[in-house]
């Protein structure tokens, strides 16, 4: 608890408040099903995107929730996702408002592999069609249902950074993280073409 309190104190100091007074929790929506990640629109921090494990992305705007994209067929979780598979996170292009590009990472329940794909939103940026998905990277994953990783982020260099799990049951017993010839257990850097602006 001391470590958490210290982190909170540092964060508050960085924010310039110095204390937790006046901070409150504010609900952003309800009835999410197995949410795994939340992010905001780079051009509008009031637009939130909530990732749900089975493959849906919900958009929350002005307190109203709407379905932004349904990738359940691609993710392949029929009744539930096996182990730690499913839609893990998304990253919106830094120029999402103009290019409409976003990136998804999921562990497929169908083929058990890790997938990173580009998705393009409609011009109004209120939803996206799964038929626009373009595969960027597919990583073979051993037949264990955990350690998929799944975090996507844009770096200050505008490259897309991808985290992958080690593909082991525990303790990296298959040594993928130590193997520089394996893409498992890594932070990967992907330069996009065209690059994010």
Secondary structure by P-SEA (a helix, b strand, c coil): caaaaaaaaaaaaaacccccccbbbbbcccccccccccccccccccbbbbbcccbbbbbbcccccccccccccccccccccccccccccccccccccccbbbbbbbbcccccbbbbbcccccccccccccccccccbbbbbccccccbbbbbbbccccbbbbbbccccccccccccccccccccccbbbbbcccccc
